[in-house]
Amino acid sequence: MASGTSAPPPPASLPRIVAASLIGTTIEWYDNSFDRG
């Protein structure tokens, strides 16, 4: 984590966090499906 604070992120950044995890999951799923052939 880049931030040194232990407080949860403000609600304004929640959509960005959700989008980031969705993108990460999609990339991982893409990688795995391509690895299979």
C-alpha positions in Angstrom: 0.0 0.0 0.0 1.3 3.4 -0.9 -0.5 5.3 1.9 0.9 5.1 5.4 -2.5 5.8 7.1 -4.6 3.0 8.5 -7.9 4.8 7.9 -10.2 3.4 5.3 -10.4 5.2 2.0 -13.0 7.9 1.6 -16.3 6.9 -0.2 -15.3 9.1 -3.1 -12.5 6.7 -4.1 -14.7 3.6 -3.7 -15.7 3.4 -7.4 -12.0 3.6 -8.4 -11.2 0.8 -6.0 -14.0 -1.4 -7.4 -13.0 -0.6 -10.9 -9.4 -1.5 -10.2 -10.2 -4.8 -8.6 -12.6 -5.6 -11.5 -9.8 -4.8 -14.1 -7.3 -6.8 -12.1 -9.6 -9.8 -12.0 -10.4 -9.5 -15.7 -6.7 -9.4 -16.6 -6.0 -12.4 -14.4 -8.9 -14.3 -15.9 -7.8 -13.4 -19.4 -4.3 -14.5 -18.6 -5.5 -17.9 -17.3 -7.8 -18.5 -20.2 -5.0 -17.8 -22.7 -2.6 -20.0 -20.8 -5.0 -23.0 -21.3 -4.8 -22.5 -25.1 
